[in-house]
Amino acid sequence: MDHPNIIKLYEIFEDKKYYYIITEFLTGGELFEKITDEEFYSDFTEKDAANLMEQVFSGICYCHSKSIVH
């Protein structure tokens, strides 16, 4: 997968007890926490929401184009 709105998966391996998933390192925290933060929420416009959803849908469309469902 190579898309700017999808986290990169580098490796998966397992031992007898666990699966290990190695992905790129992301900063910034959880989207839900950011949206529900009062300081952020007071400045979060409809245009911001539209831009955010465009990124989400772009990632979903890319997955679907590769026959991957989520």
Secondary structure by P-SEA (a helix, b strand, c coil): cccccbbbbccccccccbbbbbbcccccccaaaaaacaaaaaaccaaaaaaaaaaaaaaaaaaaaacccc
